[in-house]
């Protein structure tokens, strides 16, 4: 039987942040008002509210990019060390207090290599500017989500690549739309027109002039090049900025709605709507049947960021649509389409590539069914990457251990299988990689040559057993006894479509995502409000995380906290011995338990033991915490 993993620390990413910081009601109201067509002219009050600022810190502190310094060489840890009131004060001053208004610091330019040999320019804002962008994004997102099209999937809450591929499969296989137009916009993020973008934001109902001024300043922030020179952009959105994906969706939202108006949501179709589908949507089939008798072009769009595909029924419609969309992008959004990379593909004859997949249909009986693989370019890239990491297991790199190299290899295998598992023929693609990797391991790690490849290692965890426990291909490295995940042991899974009605900005939509909070929300908000007492921002935030992770109960005793005075936050490793304010080093306890852990006099110890009536297991946990505090254990 597999081993159960030790209790997993609850990651702050899994917490319902806005609910914990009492911002959910405000976001719900913004979403509802935006749906109703209201305009907003005082959003800066919400953006610069203390709870929104602390929520922004919480949302970005676990991002890998938050550890990357900007031109000021600061990262999120430097903000976390400050008291919450100081963080709030600084953000408000940067946005409002400056004599000349908000002026972001220069953005650090870094060139990221691409698989084709070119580079992608990445802009890294300073951490305070990233925090301000996150504050803006949190408030703008519910307003924009109410206006965004259902056919866009990139960089939006509760939407993913899987949803986009699911919709692609549906159009090609179920709707028989076999002509796919693959569009490519030349340097989209570098060519966004600032004036047009501001007008689009205004059209969405965001009429706060101070906010628009701040966004302009973000767009035109100076860029510090690798050679030290400065440039001042006149167009484009900075790749790497927290708010950039949202702004990109605002730019292309107009395209989504225009394509929809041509067919999918054409006013003609609604005249024939006579029923409601089981999922709650209007049945427009009669309208579409009537529209096919006109000269209207049948087209449907699926967009993920700046990568989008349009699906047509005939080659003639596809040709006309490609021409019309190209011209519309040039005239309306001032964006140029790459003629070389934009093409029409008949998926009955050729593969169409989208989001790293290549997709076509093949005949099966009287039907045309989907056949999808990892696209050739991505297959070559990931094969090379995983082959390199396999070699690293044989010759361990400096400052790495054998176990770390194996775990990194396993994480790559899991990532590939999780992302590309929705390809119908993922098993064939991974079988090729498995053959290549197996040869590497056999030649480099087999026992005959004095290597380290064995069949027996440590017991698999529950998750590992469920996924790879039945595989005969699994092998282990003798030294660290870590299993090597077989990349060829993978099975196709059907991509999930978006669940209709699922929305984080409505109470009904959230019920489709999670249960209501099952903790004392009132007490949690009180705990959040008392954070301004000379503690660090990181400490105040992690204390809330601990309250949620412990379900509002005290550690060791398991009793519910009933009032704020009951809650004592204990550093597992005391600060005087090098302990930090990180989540892993904190635990919430009842006051008597906390005093018992730190008690030194025997009469004091006896007093709290009599008060608490702890059992043997609870006393053992108390002694574990006393050991970290370098105190002697308690004996009963």
C-alpha positions in Angstrom: 0.0 0.0 0.0 1.2 3.5 -0.7 2.4 5.8 2.0 0.1 8.7 2.9 1.9 12.0 2.6 2.4 14.1 5.7 -0.1 16.8 6.3 0.3 19.2 3.4 0.5 22.9 4.3 -2.3 24.9 2.8 -1.0 27.1 0.0 -2.2 30.7 0.1 -3.0 30.4 -3.6 -5.9 28.0 -2.7 -7.5 30.5 -0.3 -10.4 32.6 -1.2 -8.5 35.8 -0.8 -11.1 38.5 -1.5 -13.6 36.8 0.9 -10.9 36.8 3.6 -10.2 40.5 3.1 -13.8 41.4 3.0 -13.6 42.7 -0.6 -15.9 40.1 -2.2 -19.1 42.1 -1.7 -17.4 45.2 -3.3 -16.3 43.2 -6.3 -19.7 41.6 -6.6 -21.3 45.0 -6.7 -18.9 46.3 -9.4 -19.7 43.2 -11.5 -23.5 43.6 -11.1 -23.4 47.4 -11.9 -21.2 46.7 -14.9 -23.7 44.1 -16.2 -26.4 46.7 -15.7 -24.4 49.2 -17.9 -23.4 51.6 -15.1 -20.4 53.9 -15.4 -17.7 54.3 -12.7 -16.0 57.6 -11.8 -14.6 57.0 -8.3 -12.7 53.7 -8.6 -9.6 55.1 -7.1 -11.3 55.2 -3.7 -11.7 51.4 -3.9 -8.3 50.8 -5.4 -6.5 52.6 -2.6 -8.6 51.2 0.2 -6.5 49.5 2.9 -8.1 46.1 2.4 -7.6 46.1 -1.4 -3.9 47.0 -0.9 -3.4 44.2 1.6 -5.3 41.8 -0.7 -3.0 42.8 -3.6 0.0 41.9 -1.4 -1.5 38.6 -0.6 -2.3 37.8 -4.3 1.2 38.5 -5.6 3.4 37.3 -2.8 3.5 33.7 -3.9 4.1 34.4 -7.6 7.5 33.4 -8.7 8.0 36.7 -10.4 7.5 38.6 -7.1 11.0 37.4 -6.1 12.5 38.9 -9.2 13.9 42.4 -8.5 13.3 45.4 -10.7 15.5 48.4 -11.3 15.3 49.3 -7.6 16.6 45.8 -6.6 13.7 45.2 -4.2 11.3 42.2 -4.2 8.2 41.2 -2.3 10.1 40.1 0.8 11.1 43.8 1.3 7.5 44.8 1.3 6.5 41.9 3.6 8.9 43.1 6.3 7.1 46.4 6.6 4.1 47.0 8.9 0.7 46.9 7.1 0.0 50.5 7.8 3.4 51.5 6.2 2.6 49.5 3.0 -0.8 51.2 2.7 0.8 54.6 3.3 3.5 54.0 0.7 1.0 52.9 -2.0 -1.3 55.9 -1.4 1.7 58.2 -1.5 3.1 56.8 -4.7 -0.3 57.2 -6.5 -1.6 60.4 -4.9 1.1 62.1 -2.9 3.7 62.8 -5.5 3.9 66.4 -6.8 3.6 65.4 -10.4 1.2 62.5 -10.0 2.0 58.8 -10.2 5.4 58.1 -11.9 6.4 54.4 -12.1 10.0 53.7 -11.9 11.9 52.4 -15.0 11.0 48.9 -16.1 13.9 46.5 -16.4 14.1 44.9 -19.8 15.1 41.3 -20.1 15.2 39.3 -23.3 13.7 35.8 -23.0 14.9 33.2 -25.6 12.3 31.6 -27.8 12.4 28.1 -29.3 12.9 29.6 -32.8 16.1 31.3 -31.8 14.7 34.8 -31.4 14.0 36.6 -28.1 10.8 37.9 -26.4 11.3 41.3 -24.6 10.1 41.0 -21.0 9.6 44.1 -18.9 10.1 43.7 -15.1 8.5 46.5 -13.2 9.7 47.5 -9.7 7.9 45.6 -6.9 6.0 48.7 -5.6 4.7 49.3 -9.2 3.6 45.7 -9.4 1.7 46.0 -6.2 -0.1 49.1 -7.5 -0.9 47.3 -10.8 -2.3 44.4 -8.8 -4.5 46.9 -6.8 -5.9 48.3 -10.1 -6.4 44.8 -11.7 -8.4 43.6 -8.8 -10.9 46.4 -9.1 -11.0 46.6 -12.9 -11.4 42.8 -13.5 -15.0 42.4 -12.3 -16.0 45.4 -14.3 -14.4 44.0 -17.4 -15.5 40.4 -16.9 -19.1 41.6 -17.1 -18.4 42.9 -20.6 -16.0 40.3 -21.9 -17.0 37.8 -24.5 -17.6 34.1 -23.7 -15.3 33.2 -26.6 -12.1 34.5 -25.0 -10.2 32.2 -22.6 -6.8 33.6 -21.9 -5.8 35.3 -18.6 -9.3 35.3 -17.3 -10.5 33.8 -14.0 -11.9 30.3 -14.1 -10.9 29.9 -17.8 -8.0 27.9 -19.2 -6.3 26.3 -22.2 -8.4 23.2 -21.6 -11.6 25.2 -22.0 -10.3 26.7 -25.3 -9.3 23.3 -26.7 -12.7 21.8 -25.6 -14.5 24.5 -27.6 -12.2 23.9 -30.6 -13.0 20.2 -30.5 -16.7 21.1 -30.4 -16.7 23.4 -33.4 -14.6 21.0 -35.5 -16.2 17.7 -34.6 -19.8 18.4 -33.5 -20.5 21.5 -35.6 -18.5 20.2 -38.7 -16.7 23.5 -39.1 -13.7 22.1 -40.9 -12.1 25.3 -42.3 -10.0 27.0 -39.6 -8.4 30.4 -40.1 -5.1 30.6 -38.1 -4.5 34.3 -37.4 -1.2 35.8 -36.2 -0.9 39.4 -35.2 2.6 41.0 -35.7 4.1 41.9 -32.3 0.7 42.4 -30.7 1.9 43.5 -27.2 4.4 45.9 -28.8 2.0 47.6 -31.1 -1.1 48.3 -29.0 -2.3 51.9 -29.6 -2.4 53.7 -26.3 -5.1 56.3 -27.3 -7.3 53.5 -28.7 -6.9 51.4 -25.5 -7.9 54.3 -23.3 -11.0 54.9 -25.4 -11.9 51.2 -25.1 -11.5 51.3 -21.3 -13.8 54.4 -21.3 -16.3 52.4 -23.4 -16.4 49.7 -20.8 -17.8 52.2 -18.3 -14.5 53.1 -16.5 -14.7 56.9 -16.4 -12.4 57.6 -13.5 -10.0 60.1 -15.0 -7.4 59.7 -12.2 -7.4 55.9 -12.9 -7.0 56.5 -16.6 -4.1 58.9 -15.9 -2.4 56.2 -13.8 -2.9 53.6 -16.6 -1.4 56.0 -19.1 1.7 56.4 -16.9 2.0 52.6 -16.6 1.9 52.2 -20.4 4.5 54.9 -20.9 6.8 53.9 -18.1 10.5 54.3 -19.2 12.3 51.0 -20.0 15.9 50.4 -18.9 17.6 48.4 -21.6 20.2 45.7 -20.9 22.9 48.1 -22.1 21.8 50.7 -19.5 20.1 53.1 -22.0 16.5 54.4 -21.5 13.7 54.3 -24.0 10.2 55.8 -23.7 7.5 53.6 -25.4 4.8 55.3 -27.5 2.8 52.2 -28.1 2.4 48.7 -26.7 1.7 47.1 -23.3 4.7 46.0 -21.2 5.0 42.2 -21.2 5.7 41.2 -17.7 3.4 43.8 -16.1 0.6 42.4 -13.9 -2.1 44.5 -15.6 -0.9 43.8 -19.2 -3.0 40.6 -19.8 -6.1 42.4 -18.7 -5.4 45.4 -21.0 -4.7 43.0 -23.9 -8.1 41.4 -23.4 -9.7 44.8 -23.4 -8.1 45.6 -26.7 -9.2 42.4 -28.4 -12.6 42.2 -26.7 -13.9 44.5 -29.5 -12.8 41.9 -32.0 -14.6 39.1 -30.1 -17.9 41.0 -30.2 -17.5 42.0 -33.8 -17.0 38.4 -35.0 -19.9 37.3 -32.8 -22.2 39.9 -34.3 -21.5 38.6 -37.8 -23.1 35.2 -37.0 -23.1 33.7 -33.5 -25.0 36.6 -31.9 -26.4 38.3 -35.0 -29.7 40.0 -34.2 -31.5 37.9 -36.8 -30.9 34.7 -34.8 -32.7 36.0 -31.7 -35.9 36.5 -33.7 -36.1 32.8 -34.1 -35.2 31.9 -30.5 -38.2 29.9 -29.2 -36.7 27.7 -26.5 -34.0 27.4 -23.8 -31.4 24.7 -23.8 -30.7 22.5 -20.8 -27.7 24.6 -19.8 -29.8 27.8 -19.7 -28.7 29.3 -23.1 -31.0 30.3 -25.9 -31.7 27.8 -28.6 -30.8 29.7 -31.8 -30.8 26.7 -34.2 -33.8 27.9 -36.1 -32.2 31.3 -36.4 -29.0 29.8 -37.8 -31.0 27.8 -40.3 -32.7 30.9 -41.6 -29.4 32.8 -41.7 -27.8 30.2 -43.9 -30.2 31.2 -46.6 -28.8 34.7 -46.6 -25.3 36.0 -47.7 -24.1 36.1 -44.1 -20.8 34.3 -43.5 -20.9 31.6 -40.8 -18.0 32.1 -38.4 -17.1 31.3 -34.8 -14.1 32.6 -32.8 -12.0 31.0 -30.0 -9.4 33.3 -28.6 -6.6 32.8 -26.0 -4.9 36.2 -25.4 -3.6 37.3 -28.9 -3.8 33.8 -30.3 -7.2 33.2 -32.0 -8.8 30.9 -34.5 -12.0 31.4 -36.5 -14.0 28.4 -37.7 -16.0 28.4 -40.9 -18.1 25.9 -42.8 -16.9 26.5 -46.3 -13.7 27.5 -48.0 -15.4 30.5 -49.6 -16.7 31.8 -46.2 -13.2 31.3 -44.7 -11.5 33.3 -47.5 -14.0 36.2 -47.1 -13.7 36.1 -43.4 -9.9 36.1 -43.4 -10.0 39.2 -45.6 -12.7 41.0 -43.5 -11.0 40.3 -40.2 -7.6 41.4 -41.5 -9.0 44.6 -42.7 -11.0 45.2 -39.5 -7.9 44.7 -37.3 -6.0 47.2 -39.4 -8.7 49.9 -39.5 -10.2 49.6 -36.0 -7.4 48.4 -33.8 -4.4 49.5 -35.9 -2.9 46.0 -35.7 -1.2 44.3 -38.6 -1.8 40.6 -39.4 1.2 38.5 -40.5 0.6 37.4 -44.0 3.2 34.7 -43.8 1.7 33.0 -40.7 -2.0 33.6 -41.3 -3.6 30.8 -43.3 -6.7 28.7 -43.9 -6.5 25.0 -43.0 -8.9 22.3 -44.0 -8.7 20.0 -41.0 -9.9 17.0 -43.1 -6.6 17.2 -44.9 -4.1 19.0 -42.7 -3.4 19.7 -39.1 -4.3 23.0 -37.6 -2.1 24.2 -34.7 -3.5 25.9 -31.7 -2.0 26.5 -28.2 0.7 23.8 -28.7 -1.6 21.2 -30.2 -2.1 20.1 -33.7 -5.7 19.1 -34.6 -7.4 17.5 -37.5 -10.3 15.1 -38.1 -10.3 11.7 -39.6 -13.2 9.5 -40.8 -14.6 6.9 -38.4 -17.6 5.2 -39.9 -20.0 7.9 -41.1 -18.5 10.5 -38.8 -15.5 12.8 -38.7 -13.7 12.5 -35.3 -11.0 14.6 -33.7 -7.3 13.5 -33.9 -4.9 15.7 -31.9 -1.2 15.5 -31.0 1.5 17.7 -29.5 2.5 20.0 -32.3 5.8 19.2 -33.9 7.6 22.3 -32.7 6.6 21.8 -29.1 7.3 18.0 -29.2 10.8 18.8 -30.3 11.3 21.4 -27.6 10.0 19.3 -24.7 11.8 16.2 -25.9 15.1 18.1 -25.9 14.4 19.6 -22.4 13.4 16.3 -20.8 16.4 14.5 -22.5 18.7 17.2 -21.0 17.2 16.7 -17.5 17.6 12.9 -17.8 21.3 13.4 -18.4 21.5 15.7 -15.3 20.4 12.7 -13.2 23.5 10.8 -14.5 25.9 13.7 -14.0 24.6 15.8 -11.1 25.1 19.5 -11.5 27.0 21.6 -8.9 24.8 22.7 -5.9 22.2 20.0 -6.8 21.5 16.7 -5.2 20.6 13.4 -6.9 17.1 13.6 -5.4 16.6 17.2 -6.6 17.5 16.2 -10.1 15.0 13.3 -10.1 12.3 15.5 -8.6 12.9 18.2 -11.3 12.7 15.5 -14.0 9.4 14.2 -12.5 7.9 17.7 -12.3 8.6 18.1 -16.0 7.0 14.7 -16.8 3.9 15.7 -14.7 3.7 19.1 -16.4 3.8 17.6 -19.9 1.2 15.0 -19.1 -1.1 17.5 -17.3 -1.0 20.0 -20.1 -1.1 17.7 -23.2 -3.2 15.0 -21.7 -6.2 16.4 -23.5 -4.6 15.5 -26.9 -6.4 12.4 -28.2 -3.1 10.7 -29.2 -1.0 11.9 -26.3 0.0 8.2 -25.6 1.6 7.9 -29.1 3.6 11.2 -28.6 4.7 10.2 -25.2 5.6 6.7 -26.3 8.2 8.2 -28.6 9.7 10.2 -25.8 9.6 7.2 -23.5 11.6 5.1 -25.9 14.3 7.8 -26.2 14.5 8.4 -22.5 14.5 4.7 -21.6 17.6 4.3 -23.8 19.3 7.1 -21.9 18.5 5.7 -18.5 19.5 2.1 -19.6 22.8 3.3 -21.0 23.7 5.7 -18.2 22.1 4.1 -15.1 21.8 0.4 -15.7 23.3 -2.0 -13.1 25.5 -3.9 -15.6 27.6 -0.8 -16.1 27.7 0.0 -12.4 24.9 2.5 -12.6 22.0 3.4 -10.3 18.8 2.2 -12.0 16.8 -0.2 -9.9 13.2 -1.5 -9.7 12.7 -1.0 -5.9 12.8 2.4 -4.2 10.8 4.2 -1.6 7.1 3.6 -1.2 5.0 5.7 -3.6 2.7 8.4 -2.1 -1.0 8.1 -2.6 -1.0 10.4 -5.6 2.0 8.6 -7.2 0.4 5.2 -6.6 -2.9 6.3 -8.2 -1.1 7.6 -11.3 1.8 5.3 -11.8 1.3 2.4 -9.4 0.1 0.0 -12.1 3.0 0.8 -14.5 5.7 -1.7 -15.2 7.9 1.1 -16.6 8.6 2.8 -13.4 12.2 2.7 -12.1 14.0 4.2 -9.2 17.5 5.7 -8.6 19.3 3.5 -6.1 21.1 6.3 -4.2 18.1 8.4 -3.2 15.5 5.7 -3.9 13.4 8.3 -5.7 11.1 6.9 -8.4 11.4 8.1 -12.0 8.0 8.8 -13.5 7.4 7.0 -16.8 6.5 9.7 -19.4 5.0 7.1 -21.6 2.4 6.0 -19.0 -0.3 8.5 -19.8 -3.9 8.3 -20.9 -6.0 10.8 -22.8 -8.6 12.8 -20.9 -11.5 14.7 -22.4 -11.0 18.5 -22.1 -13.6 20.1 -19.8 -15.8 22.9 -21.2 -16.7 26.0 -19.1 -19.4 25.3 -16.7 -22.2 27.7 -17.5 -23.0 30.1 -14.7 -19.6 29.6 -13.0 -18.4 33.1 -11.9 -16.4 34.3 -9.0 -18.3 37.6 -8.9 -21.7 36.3 -8.1 -22.8 34.3 -5.0 -24.6 31.8 -7.3 -21.5 31.5 -9.5 -19.2 30.8 -6.6 -21.4 27.9 -5.4 -20.3 26.1 -8.5 -16.7 26.6 -7.5 -16.6 26.0 -3.8 -18.8 25.7 -0.7 -19.5 28.7 1.4 -16.9 29.5 4.0 -17.2 27.0 6.9 -15.4 29.1 9.4 -16.2 32.0 11.6 -16.0 34.8 9.0 -16.8 37.6 11.6 -13.9 36.5 13.8 -11.6 36.2 10.8 -12.3 39.7 9.7 -11.7 40.9 13.3 -8.3 39.1 13.1 -7.6 40.9 9.9 -8.5 44.3 11.3 -6.2 43.9 14.3 -3.2 43.5 12.1 -2.0 47.0 12.5 -0.2 46.5 15.8 3.5 46.7 15.0 3.7 43.4 13.1 5.0 42.8 9.6 2.7 42.6 6.6 3.8 39.0 6.0 2.9 38.1 9.6 -0.5 39.7 9.4 -1.4 38.0 6.1 -0.1 34.6 7.1 -2.0 34.7 10.4 -5.2 34.9 8.3 -4.0 32.0 6.2 -3.4 29.9 9.3 -6.9 30.7 10.7 -8.4 29.4 7.5 -6.1 26.4 7.3 -7.0 25.4 10.8 -10.7 25.9 10.1 -11.0 28.4 12.9 -9.8 25.9 15.5 -6.9 25.9 17.8 -4.0 23.6 17.0 -3.3 20.8 19.5 -6.7 21.0 21.3 -8.9 21.3 18.2 -11.3 23.7 20.0 -13.1 26.5 18.2 -11.9 30.0 18.7 -14.8 32.0 20.1 -13.3 35.5 20.4 -10.3 37.5 19.3 -8.7 37.2 22.7 -8.6 33.4 22.3 -6.3 33.6 19.3 -2.5 33.5 20.0 -0.2 33.3 17.0 2.9 31.2 17.9 6.2 31.2 16.1 7.3 27.5 15.9 10.9 28.5 15.7 11.1 31.7 17.9 12.3 34.9 16.3 15.2 35.1 18.8 16.4 31.8 17.4 16.2 32.8 13.7 12.5 32.1 13.2 10.6 34.0 10.5 7.1 35.3 9.9 6.5 32.8 7.1 3.4 30.7 6.9 5.2 27.4 7.7 6.6 28.9 11.0 3.2 30.1 12.4 0.5 28.2 14.3 -2.6 29.5 16.1 -3.2 28.4 19.6 -5.5 29.1 22.6 -4.0 31.4 25.1 -3.5 28.7 27.8 -1.8 26.4 25.3 0.5 29.2 24.2 1.5 30.0 27.8 2.0 26.3 28.5 4.5 26.0 25.6 6.6 28.9 27.0 6.2 28.0 30.7 9.4 27.3 32.6 8.3 27.0 36.2 6.8 23.7 37.3 3.9 25.2 39.2 2.9 27.2 36.1 3.1 24.1 34.0 1.0 22.1 36.4 -1.6 25.0 36.5 -2.1 24.9 32.7 -2.1 21.1 32.5 -4.9 21.0 35.0 -6.8 23.7 33.1 -6.5 22.0 29.7 -6.6 18.3 30.6 -4.5 17.3 27.6 -4.2 13.7 26.5 -0.9 12.0 25.8 -0.9 12.8 22.1 -1.6 16.5 22.8 1.2 16.7 25.3 3.5 15.1 22.7 2.6 18.0 20.3 3.2 20.5 23.0 6.7 19.0 23.7 7.5 19.2 20.0 6.8 22.9 20.0 8.8 23.3 23.3 11.7 21.6 21.7 11.9 24.3 19.0 11.8 26.9 21.7 14.7 25.0 23.4 12.7 24.2 26.5 12.6 20.9 28.4 9.7 18.5 27.7 6.7 18.1 30.0 6.4 14.9 31.9 3.0 13.8 33.4 
